[in-house]
Amino acid sequence: MYCKKCGAALPSHGYICKSCGAMMDTEQIKMQKNLMREQDDNKTVQLLSDKYTNNTIDRDYKKHKENKYLGALLIILVIIIIIIIAVLKVM
């Protein structure tokens, strides 16, 4: 897409022309949002190391499991340590 004011190419993200500072009109903004949605649907996460290798690595980030109990345990331990430090300073 191109800016209707100055004719410069519009950025792929954002709604303001980087050349003249003009805002896109509503029609261009709708097109931009649709393009961004399509890109997000087809988006694959790549690491910088993947950029310089010949074979692509297929990573499935949906299988990532969060360990909520470990996080809760760490928070409790930090709170206990803070309480111990506070009690020792009072004495």
N, C-alpha and C positions, 0 to 999 in steps of 0.2 A: 504494500500500500504506500501511497505517496501523499504528502501534505498538500491540502488544497490551497494553502496560502502561498508557500514558497516552492513546492514541487519536490522537496527533498524526501528521501526514503524515510518512512516512519520506523521507530524502533519496534522490535518484536514484543517487548514488554513495556508497558506504560502507555499513557494516553496523551503525551505532550511531544510535539516535534522538537528534536534536539537542535535543529538548525535555527528556527525562528521563534520557538517557544509557544506556538499556537496550539490550542487544544483541539483534539480530533472532534469531528461532529458525531452525533449519536449513531448514525449509520456505520461509521468507521469503528466506533467503540464496540458496537454489537458484533461486527465482523471479527474484531480483535479478540473479544471474549470467546467466540466460537472457536477460533484458531487455537487459543490457549487451552481450551477444554480438550480439543482433539489431541494436542501435543501431550497433555497430562495423561490421557488415556493410553497413548502409545509410548510413554516415557519409560526408559529402562535406566536403572541406576548403574553408572559406570565409575570406576575408580580411575585415578590418574595413571596408575600402572597399567590398566587395561588399554589405555589410549596408545601406548607404545609397544604393545605386544601383537603378534601376528594372529594368535588364536583368541577368540572371545571366550570369556568365562561366563557361564550361565549361573546366576545366583538367584535363589528363591528366597526373598526376604519375608515372604508371608509365613514361613515356617518358624520364624524367630519367636521364641517363647520368653515371656517376661517372668522373672522370678520375684514375685511380689513379697514373698515371705523374707527373702534376703534383704530387700530394701527396708522393710519394717524392722527387721532385726538390727540393721545398721543405725537406723534412726533412734531406736531405743537405747543402743549402746552409746551413742553420742550424747543423748540426754542424761544417761547415768553418769558418764564421765564429767559432764558439765556440773551436775549436782555434787559429785565428789569434790571437784575443784572448788566450788562455792563453799562447801562445808569446811574444807581445809583452810580456806582463807579466813573464815570467821574465827576459827580457833586460834 
